[in-house]
C-alpha cells in the first residue's frame, strides 16, 4: 500500500477478516514508534473496505499497519510505504542512480 506525506485525507483500502474496524495502528519501521488512529466511518465494497484518515507519515519510510476491532482483535495486517512520487512513474532509486557513459572497451575470450 502506498500513501503520501500530506495533511489531507487519504483513502485506505484493506481486505480485513471482519468489517468491524474501529482503529488502526501504524508502526514506523525506522523509529519503532506506533501511532493509533480511530476509524469512525467505514465504507464496504464487495470484498474490501475503505476508510478515510489524515495520517502523519514521513516520505521514504515504511510502516506496518494493523487494523483492529473494538475488542482489540487484529483483523488485518499489512505494509505501507510513504512516497510523494506518482504511482505510475515510481522507482525505488529515484534521483539516486546516475547512468554514466564510458569509452572503455573490452574483449571476451571464449575458452573453446
Backbone as a chain_set.jsonl record, in Angstrom:
{"seq": "XXXXXXXXXXXXXXXXXXXXXXXXXXXXXXXXXXXXXXXXXXXXXXXXXXXXXXXXXXXXXXXXXXXXXXXXXXXXXXXXXXXXXXXXXXXXXXXXXXXXXXXXXXXXXXXX", "coords": {"N": [[0.852, -1.155, 0.0], [0.581, 2.207, -0.829], [1.035, 5.404, 0.412], [0.827, 8.995, 0.828], [2.922, 11.732, 1.998], [1.208, 13.956, 3.552], [-1.184, 16.442, 4.659], [-3.76, 16.044, 4.078], [-6.911, 14.247, 3.755], [-6.658, 10.748, 3.255], [-7.491, 7.924, 1.342], [-7.803, 4.659, 2.489], [-7.543, 1.357, 1.599], [-8.469, -1.882, 2.457], [-8.566, -5.467, 3.015], [-10.053, -6.87, 5.337], [-10.509, -9.451, 7.918], [-12.854, -9.011, 9.215], [-15.474, -6.605, 8.988], [-15.689, -4.795, 11.011], [-13.906, -2.684, 11.754], [-12.364, -0.483, 13.951], [-10.138, 0.92, 14.659], [-6.738, 1.754, 13.696], [-3.322, 0.814, 13.827], [-0.248, 2.289, 13.195], [2.97, 1.412, 12.704], [6.105, 2.737, 12.608], [8.802, 1.644, 10.746], [11.369, 2.596, 10.892], [11.696, 4.27, 13.179], [10.449, 2.833, 15.137], [8.095, 3.571, 16.413], [4.735, 3.566, 17.361], [1.64, 4.737, 16.164], [-1.7, 5.349, 16.954], [-4.825, 5.39, 15.307], [-8.204, 6.411, 15.214], [-10.947, 4.918, 13.601], [-13.729, 6.14, 12.196], [-15.721, 6.018, 10.246], [-16.609, 3.534, 7.978], [-16.476, 2.33, 4.72], [-18.032, -0.117, 2.887], [-17.313, -2.331, 0.253], [-17.955, -4.838, -1.814], [-15.507, -7.132, -1.52], [-13.697, -5.672, -0.03], [-12.833, -2.953, 2.26], [-13.083, 0.602, 2.784], [-11.625, 3.401, 4.321], [-11.294, 6.791, 5.341], [-8.625, 8.774, 6.318], [-6.549, 11.173, 8.044], [-3.258, 10.829, 8.145], [-0.123, 10.896, 9.79], [2.678, 10.73, 8.114], [6.054, 10.04, 6.989], [7.929, 10.815, 4.19], [9.529, 8.272, 2.303], [9.713, 6.378, 4.264], [8.841, 3.185, 5.75], [5.953, 1.45, 6.947], [4.147, -0.558, 9.309], [0.887, -1.723, 9.199], [-1.848, -2.266, 11.255], [-5.109, -3.278, 11.501], [-7.796, -3.016, 13.737], [-10.477, -4.378, 15.747], [-13.127, -3.205, 17.973], [-12.794, -4.777, 20.201], [-10.114, -5.217, 20.189], [-9.082, -7.141, 18.535], [-6.929, -8.144, 15.962], [-7.624, -7.689, 12.659], [-6.597, -7.241, 10.219], [-3.435, -7.118, 8.659], [-0.785, -5.412, 7.344], [1.465, -3.703, 5.024], [2.785, -0.396, 4.597], [4.029, 2.057, 2.412], [5.507, 5.219, 2.259], [5.44, 7.743, -0.082], [5.857, 10.591, -2.206], [5.94, 10.477, -4.871], [4.332, 9.95, -8.02], [2.32, 7.093, -8.627], [2.427, 5.833, -11.144], [4.948, 6.439, -12.255], [6.763, 5.604, -10.362], [9.858, 4.806, -8.893], [12.173, 2.935, -7.041], [14.733, 3.851, -6.725], [14.816, 6.576, -7.345], [16.426, 9.508, -8.355], [18.794, 8.642, -7.213], [20.463, 6.946, -8.606], [22.737, 7.323, -11.165], [23.283, 7.036, -14.521], [26.266, 6.454, -16.23], [28.172, 7.188, -19.078], [30.795, 5.51, -20.798], [34.022, 5.136, -22.331], [35.345, 2.806, -22.265], [36.546, -0.227, -23.573], [36.304, -3.703, -24.069], [37.478, -7.071, -24.451], [36.19, -10.284, -24.822], [37.329, -13.477, -24.274], [36.622, -16.59, -25.525], [36.691, -19.802, -24.177], [36.86, -21.959, -25.94]], "CA": [[0.0, 0.0, 0.0], [1.378, 3.423, -0.941], [0.367, 6.628, 0.854], [1.638, 10.197, 0.648], [3.187, 12.608, 3.137], [0.289, 15.068, 3.341], [-2.117, 16.726, 5.751], [-5.092, 15.821, 3.527], [-7.491, 12.92, 3.927], [-6.237, 9.731, 2.305], [-8.322, 6.721, 1.365], [-7.063, 3.428, 2.761], [-8.318, 0.188, 1.189], [-7.956, -3.136, 3.021], [-9.458, -6.633, 2.979], [-9.941, -7.448, 6.68], [-11.311, -10.632, 8.25], [-14.132, -8.501, 9.703], [-15.687, -5.204, 8.604], [-15.891, -4.021, 12.234], [-12.655, -2.0, 12.073], [-12.579, 0.747, 14.715], [-8.876, 1.646, 14.807], [-5.548, 1.189, 13.065], [-2.02, 1.149, 14.393], [0.823, 2.421, 12.208], [4.28, 1.294, 13.331], [7.186, 3.184, 11.729], [9.879, 0.666, 10.77], [12.642, 3.268, 11.159], [11.758, 4.799, 14.546], [9.8, 1.863, 16.018], [7.051, 4.285, 17.141], [3.395, 3.224, 16.894], [0.612, 5.765, 16.325], [-3.041, 4.773, 16.827], [-5.833, 6.262, 14.7], [-9.579, 5.919, 15.313], [-11.685, 4.851, 12.348], [-15.11, 6.465, 12.557], [-16.651, 5.637, 9.189], [-16.07, 2.508, 7.092], [-17.278, 2.11, 3.509], [-17.873, -1.505, 2.462], [-17.499, -2.555, -1.18], [-17.744, -6.267, -2.114], [-14.573, -7.874, -0.674], [-12.781, -4.79, 0.695], [-13.412, -1.776, 2.895], [-12.321, 1.845, 2.634], [-11.841, 4.446, 5.305], [-10.516, 7.986, 5.034], [-7.939, 9.293, 7.503], [-5.356, 12.014, 7.93], [-2.207, 10.107, 8.866], [1.168, 11.584, 9.794], [3.703, 9.858, 7.565], [7.258, 10.696, 6.508], [8.297, 10.255, 2.884], [10.672, 7.371, 2.275], [9.676, 5.42, 5.377], [7.906, 2.064, 5.685], [5.124, 1.305, 8.144], [3.313, -1.735, 9.465], [-0.481, -1.307, 9.507], [-2.715, -3.265, 11.881], [-6.489, -2.832, 11.694], [-8.335, -3.715, 14.905], [-11.88, -4.2, 16.125], [-13.28, -2.566, 19.284], [-12.301, -5.713, 21.209], [-8.666, -5.308, 20.086], [-8.685, -8.234, 17.643], [-6.3, -7.709, 14.714], [-8.354, -8.286, 11.543], [-5.815, -7.006, 9.003], [-2.031, -6.81, 8.888], [-0.187, -5.106, 6.05], [2.585, -2.773, 4.997], [2.555, 0.88, 3.932], [5.223, 2.813, 2.062], [5.156, 6.622, 2.056], [6.17, 8.449, -1.124], [5.098, 11.624, -2.895], [6.007, 10.216, -6.307], [3.117, 9.366, -8.567], [2.44, 5.638, -8.709], [2.74, 5.373, -12.494], [6.375, 6.554, -12.57], [7.516, 5.35, -9.132], [11.034, 3.929, -8.885], [12.729, 2.907, -5.686], [16.016, 4.543, -6.697], [14.67, 7.887, -7.979], [17.457, 10.506, -8.042], [19.934, 8.055, -6.51], [21.329, 6.249, -9.537], [23.021, 8.092, -12.367], [23.965, 6.209, -15.51], [27.402, 7.154, -16.809], [28.709, 6.618, -20.309], [32.234, 5.326, -20.731], [34.648, 4.718, -23.594], [36.071, 1.558, -22.019], [36.223, -1.338, -24.453], [36.89, -4.926, -23.561], [37.364, -8.244, -25.32], [35.894, -11.506, -24.089], [37.893, -14.64, -24.931], [35.883, -17.811, -25.285], [37.625, -20.874, -23.865], [36.855, -23.034, -26.939]], "C": [[0.907, 1.229, 0.0], [0.524, 4.614, -0.53], [1.336, 7.787, 0.717], [1.889, 10.905, 1.982], [2.373, 13.872, 2.906], [-0.575, 15.272, 4.578], [-3.562, 16.578, 5.283], [-5.601, 14.433, 3.886], [-6.96, 11.984, 2.849], [-7.149, 8.526, 2.454], [-7.434, 5.505, 1.534], [-7.989, 2.263, 2.457], [-7.671, -1.057, 1.76], [-9.0, -4.238, 2.855], [-9.354, -7.358, 4.328], [-10.788, -8.713, 6.842], [-12.699, -10.244, 8.729], [-14.253, -7.035, 9.3], [-15.844, -4.278, 9.797], [-14.601, -3.313, 12.672], [-12.973, -0.684, 12.78], [-11.3, 1.547, 14.908], [-7.783, 0.98, 13.984], [-4.325, 1.647, 13.834], [-1.028, 1.21, 13.25], [2.151, 2.429, 12.95], [5.338, 1.689, 12.314], [8.349, 2.204, 11.865], [11.228, 1.3, 11.123], [12.767, 3.705, 12.613], [11.172, 3.85, 15.588], [8.754, 2.528, 16.923], [5.705, 3.933, 16.515], [2.441, 4.376, 17.186], [-0.736, 5.11, 16.059], [-3.996, 5.816, 16.266], [-7.201, 5.614, 14.861], [-10.236, 5.978, 13.942], [-13.152, 5.063, 12.694], [-16.113, 6.005, 11.508], [-15.962, 4.683, 8.22], [-17.027, 2.323, 5.926], [-16.991, 0.706, 3.004], [-18.18, -1.624, 0.978], [-17.055, -3.978, -1.483], [-16.751, -6.908, -1.142], [-13.602, -6.981, 0.1], [-13.544, -3.654, 1.364], [-12.498, -0.579, 2.651], [-12.638, 2.745, 3.801], [-10.878, 5.586, 4.992], [-9.942, 8.553, 6.323], [-6.879, 10.307, 7.107], [-4.298, 11.325, 8.789], [-0.889, 10.862, 8.721], [2.252, 10.607, 9.367], [4.882, 10.681, 7.091], [7.685, 10.011, 5.221], [9.568, 9.412, 2.98], [10.69, 6.34, 3.39], [8.617, 4.349, 5.137], [7.197, 1.923, 7.024], [4.426, -0.042, 8.121], [1.934, -1.248, 9.894], [-1.235, -2.485, 10.1], [-4.088, -2.645, 12.061], [-7.099, -3.679, 12.802], [-9.821, -3.44, 15.083], [-11.925, -3.508, 17.488], [-12.755, -3.454, 20.407], [-10.782, -5.876, 21.157], [-8.167, -6.428, 19.198], [-8.097, -7.655, 16.356], [-6.98, -8.448, 13.564], [-7.672, -8.027, 10.198], [-4.41, -6.609, 9.408], [-1.401, -6.561, 7.524], [0.924, -4.09, 6.185], [2.241, -1.542, 4.169], [3.912, 1.489, 3.618], [4.786, 4.231, 1.751], [6.061, 7.235, 0.995], [5.261, 9.486, -1.754], [5.21, 11.499, -4.409], [4.658, 9.688, -6.773], [3.358, 7.877, -8.783], [2.903, 5.192, -10.088], [4.226, 5.478, -12.834], [7.26, 6.326, -11.335], [8.699, 4.432, -9.398], [11.672, 4.031, -7.512], [14.039, 3.686, -5.601], [15.958, 5.902, -7.384], [15.724, 8.856, -7.444], [18.659, 9.933, -7.287], [20.92, 7.37, -7.445], [21.491, 7.087, -10.789], [23.799, 7.196, -13.312], [25.079, 7.035, -16.143], [27.851, 6.424, -18.068], [30.223, 6.541, -20.202], [32.75, 4.903, -22.101], [35.443, 3.436, -23.412], [35.592, 0.484, -22.984], [36.915, -2.576, -23.887], [36.645, -6.056, -24.551], [37.13, -9.447, -24.433], [36.457, -12.666, -24.884], [37.092, -15.865, -24.533], [36.891, -18.945, -25.128], [37.668, -21.993, -24.902], [37.935, -22.895, -27.942]], "O": [[1.886, 1.283, 0.744], [-0.572, 4.815, -1.054], [2.533, 7.581, 0.513], [1.166, 10.702, 2.958], [2.789, 14.757, 2.159], [-0.684, 14.391, 5.431], [-4.488, 16.943, 6.007], [-4.829, 13.555, 4.27], [-6.826, 12.365, 1.686], [-7.53, 8.156, 3.564], [-6.443, 5.336, 0.823], [-9.094, 2.187, 2.994], [-6.474, -1.278, 1.581], [-10.17, -3.965, 2.587], [-8.639, -8.354, 4.44], [-11.66, -9.007, 6.024], [-13.626, -11.051, 8.662], [-13.26, -6.309, 9.273], [-16.107, -3.089, 9.619], [-14.251, -3.35, 13.851], [-13.75, 0.128, 12.279], [-11.353, 2.72, 15.277], [-7.882, -0.192, 13.621], [-4.304, 2.733, 14.415], [-0.966, 0.298, 12.426], [2.428, 3.34, 13.729], [5.461, 1.05, 11.269], [8.829, 1.959, 12.972], [12.129, 0.611, 11.601], [13.823, 3.534, 13.221], [11.375, 4.04, 16.787], [8.552, 2.103, 18.06], [5.545, 3.99, 15.295], [2.423, 4.922, 18.288], [-0.903, 4.402, 15.066], [-3.988, 6.973, 16.685], [-7.346, 4.407, 14.668], [-10.099, 6.961, 13.215], [-13.749, 4.254, 13.404], [-17.238, 5.64, 11.848], [-14.882, 4.973, 7.706], [-18.235, 2.179, 6.116], [-15.841, 0.369, 2.723], [-19.18, -1.09, 0.497], [-15.863, -4.275, -1.406], [-17.138, -7.206, -0.012], [-12.755, -7.501, 0.827], [-14.72, -3.418, 1.088], [-11.312, -0.726, 2.355], [-13.789, 2.843, 4.226], [-9.792, 5.373, 4.452], [-10.664, 8.786, 7.293], [-6.379, 10.3, 5.982], [-4.431, 11.249, 10.01], [-0.583, 11.399, 7.656], [2.691, 9.765, 10.15], [4.745, 11.874, 6.819], [7.792, 8.786, 5.161], [10.538, 9.783, 3.641], [11.597, 5.51, 3.449], [7.636, 4.566, 4.426], [7.75, 2.228, 8.08], [4.148, -0.598, 7.058], [1.812, -0.46, 10.832], [-1.261, -3.571, 9.521], [-4.222, -1.604, 12.704], [-6.948, -4.901, 12.817], [-10.347, -2.42, 14.637], [-10.883, -3.254, 18.091], [-12.32, -2.954, 21.444], [-10.212, -6.589, 21.983], [-6.96, -6.653, 19.106], [-8.698, -6.779, 15.734], [-6.927, -9.675, 13.49], [-8.113, -8.529, 9.164], [-4.21, -5.865, 10.369], [-1.479, -7.415, 6.641], [1.283, -3.668, 7.284], [1.512, -1.622, 3.18], [4.83, 1.449, 4.437], [3.795, 4.43, 1.049], [7.284, 7.253, 1.139], [4.048, 9.297, -1.831], [4.649, 12.309, -5.147], [3.931, 9.054, -6.008], [4.475, 7.459, -9.086], [3.699, 4.258, -10.192], [4.723, 4.68, -13.629], [8.389, 6.813, -11.286], [8.556, 3.4, -10.053], [11.698, 5.101, -6.903], [14.419, 4.134, -4.519], [16.957, 6.34, -7.953], [15.891, 9.002, -6.233], [19.468, 10.702, -6.767], [22.095, 7.229, -7.106], [20.509, 7.509, -11.4], [24.847, 6.659, -12.952], [24.863, 8.178, -16.544], [27.899, 5.194, -18.107], [30.856, 7.401, -19.59], [32.0, 4.378, -22.925], [36.152, 3.021, -24.33], [34.391, 0.304, -23.188], [37.991, -2.482, -23.296], [35.73, -6.002, -25.373], [37.795, -9.613, -23.41], [36.108, -12.835, -26.053], [36.907, -16.143, -23.348], [37.854, -19.021, -25.892], [38.468, -22.916, -24.744], [38.052, -23.727, -28.841]]}, "num_chains": 1, "name": "protein.A"}
